[in-house]
Amino acid sequence: MRRIADPAAPQRDDAGVSLVEMMVTMGVMGIVMVVFTTGIAQLYWASRRTETQAVAQSQLYLAFQRFDRELRYASSISDESPVAVGGTRWYVEFAEADPTKCVRLRLDTTANPPPNGQDGAGVLQLIRWTLGTPPTATSPWTTIASNLVADADKPFQMQAAGETPYATADAGQDFQSAFQRLRIRLTARVAGTRTAVDTTFTAVNSAGTTQRNACRDDWARA
């Protein structure tokens, strides 16, 4: 006897998925994964660039804050060109508002760079002493900023009172300052990101200062 199927009964589908359908699905999923991974990678590198730039900027900001506080009220600044030792160290001396209190700034780029060769290896440091008792070779220096490179021949450049300054954004060739001024050019480099600062500080207590800076002489006698 022939059995008649019930049209209301659920139909079974045992045909499965063909190889073509599987390949198409895998291809679509592969494209989606590539787009997703690329987007995540771009977000990561953008965040990384922002972070490294912030680190470089923070190093220069710390240095700027210290200079603004130290140099604004200086009574005299070294009247000689900053000393370069082997092209890796630069120095400049100045006296605080109290002329018996001396400070020496040093940009030191002799440190070995990291294996990737991308970060700046230089440090900006200072040391203090009272006139007549200069530091010794073993006296500790205070680090202000790191990850620095020396892009300029003279990262420290002094202008004496009454002299026509070097060209700057805020002073023309006819301008003559009544105070000593110090131009500072520094560049921080972190993970290939570079941030530079080029600014000039005015020593407001140096009006009429013409004598040789005693702090430099004191250091030379040490």
C-alpha positions in Angstrom: 0.0 0.0 0.0 1.4 3.4 -0.9 1.8 5.8 1.9 0.5 9.4 1.2 2.6 12.1 2.9 0.8 14.6 5.1 1.2 18.0 3.5 0.9 19.6 7.0 3.9 17.7 8.4 7.2 19.7 8.7 9.6 19.2 5.9 13.1 18.1 6.6 16.1 19.7 4.8 19.1 17.4 4.9 20.7 19.0 1.8 23.4 20.8 4.0 25.6 23.7 2.8 27.5 23.6 -0.4 31.2 24.2 -0.7 30.5 27.4 -2.8 28.3 28.8 -0.1 31.0 28.0 2.6 33.7 29.7 0.5 31.5 32.8 0.0 30.7 33.0 3.7 34.4 32.7 4.7 35.4 35.3 2.1 32.8 37.8 3.5 34.0 37.1 7.1 37.6 37.6 6.1 36.9 41.0 4.6 35.0 42.0 7.7 37.9 40.9 9.9 40.4 42.8 7.8 38.4 46.0 7.9 37.8 45.6 11.7 41.5 44.9 12.4 42.7 47.8 10.3 40.4 50.2 12.1 41.6 49.0 15.5 45.3 49.3 14.4 44.7 52.8 13.1 43.1 53.8 16.4 46.0 52.3 18.3 48.7 54.1 16.3 46.8 57.4 16.5 46.6 57.1 20.2 50.3 56.1 20.4 51.3 59.2 18.3 49.2 61.5 20.6 50.7 59.9 23.7 54.3 60.3 22.5 53.7 63.8 21.4 52.3 64.6 24.8 55.4 63.2 26.5 57.7 65.3 24.3 55.7 68.4 24.9 55.6 67.8 28.7 59.4 67.6 28.7 59.7 71.0 27.1 56.9 72.4 29.3 58.8 71.4 32.4 61.9 73.1 31.1 60.0 76.2 30.1 58.5 76.5 33.6 61.8 76.2 35.2 63.4 78.7 32.9 60.6 81.2 33.4 61.0 80.9 37.1 64.8 81.0 37.2 65.7 83.4 34.4 63.0 86.0 34.9 64.6 87.4 38.0 68.3 86.7 37.2 70.7 89.5 37.9 73.3 88.5 35.3 73.9 85.9 32.6 77.2 84.6 31.2 78.6 87.2 28.7 80.5 84.5 26.7 79.3 82.1 24.1 78.1 78.8 25.7 80.8 76.2 26.0 80.5 73.2 23.8 82.6 70.1 24.8 83.0 67.7 21.9 79.7 68.9 20.5 77.8 67.0 23.1 77.6 69.4 26.1 76.5 73.0 26.3 76.6 75.3 29.3 75.5 78.7 30.4 75.7 80.3 33.9 73.6 83.0 35.5 73.2 84.6 38.9 69.9 84.7 40.7 68.3 87.9 42.0 70.8 87.6 44.8 74.1 87.9 42.8 75.9 85.5 45.2 73.6 82.6 44.2 74.8 81.0 41.0 73.2 78.5 38.6 74.7 76.6 35.8 72.6 75.0 33.0 73.9 72.0 31.1 72.4 70.3 28.0 74.1 66.9 27.9 73.6 64.6 24.9 76.4 62.2 25.6 74.1 59.5 26.9 73.7 56.4 24.6 70.4 56.4 22.7 68.0 53.4 23.2 68.2 50.4 20.8 65.5 51.8 18.5 67.5 55.0 18.0 64.4 57.1 18.0 64.2 58.8 21.3 66.3 61.8 22.3 69.1 60.8 24.6 69.9 64.3 26.0 69.1 65.7 29.4 68.8 69.2 30.6 70.3 69.7 34.1 71.2 72.5 36.5 73.4 72.9 39.5 73.4 75.7 42.2 76.1 77.0 44.4 77.0 80.1 46.5 79.6 82.4 45.0 83.0 81.5 46.3 82.2 77.8 46.9 81.8 76.2 43.5 80.6 72.6 43.1 83.1 69.8 42.8 83.3 67.2 40.0 81.2 64.8 42.1 78.5 67.3 43.0 75.0 66.1 41.8 73.1 67.8 39.1 69.3 68.2 39.0 67.6 67.0 35.8 64.9 69.3 34.5 63.9 67.5 31.2 65.0 64.5 29.2 64.5 62.9 25.7 66.3 66.0 24.2 68.3 66.4 21.1 70.6 69.2 20.0 69.4 70.6 16.7 71.0 74.0 17.1 74.7 74.9 17.2 74.0 77.1 20.2 71.0 75.9 22.3 71.9 78.7 24.7 72.5 82.2 23.3 73.0 85.3 25.4 72.3 88.9 24.3 73.9 91.6 26.4 72.0 94.7 27.5 72.1 97.5 24.9 73.0 95.2 22.1 70.9 94.7 18.9 69.5 91.2 19.3 69.4 88.3 16.8 66.3 88.3 14.8 63.3 87.0 16.8 59.6 86.9 16.3 59.0 89.6 18.9 62.0 91.9 18.3 63.2 93.5 15.1 66.7 94.3 14.1 66.4 97.9 15.5 65.3 96.8 18.9 67.8 97.2 21.8 66.9 95.6 25.1 67.8 97.3 28.4 68.2 93.9 30.0 70.3 90.8 29.4 68.3 88.1 27.5 68.9 84.4 26.9 67.6 82.6 23.9 67.0 78.9 24.4 66.4 76.4 21.6 65.5 72.8 22.6 63.9 69.8 20.8 62.4 66.8 22.5 62.1 63.6 20.5 60.1 60.6 21.8 59.3 57.6 19.5 60.1 59.6 16.4 57.8 62.5 17.5 59.6 65.8 17.6 58.6 68.9 19.5 60.7 72.1 19.5 60.8 75.3 21.5 62.6 78.5 20.5 62.1 81.3 23.1 63.9 84.2 24.7 63.8 85.0 28.4 64.6 88.5 29.8 66.5 88.9 33.1 64.6 91.8 34.6 67.2 92.4 37.4 70.0 92.8 34.9 69.4 96.4 33.7 72.7 98.1 33.2 74.7 95.0 34.0 78.0 95.3 32.1 80.5 93.5 34.3 81.7 90.0 33.6 79.4 87.3 35.0 81.1 86.3 38.3 79.4 82.8 38.3 81.4 81.8 35.2 84.6 83.0 36.7 83.8 81.2 40.0 83.2 77.9 38.1 86.4 78.3 36.2 88.4 78.5 39.4 86.8 75.2 40.7 
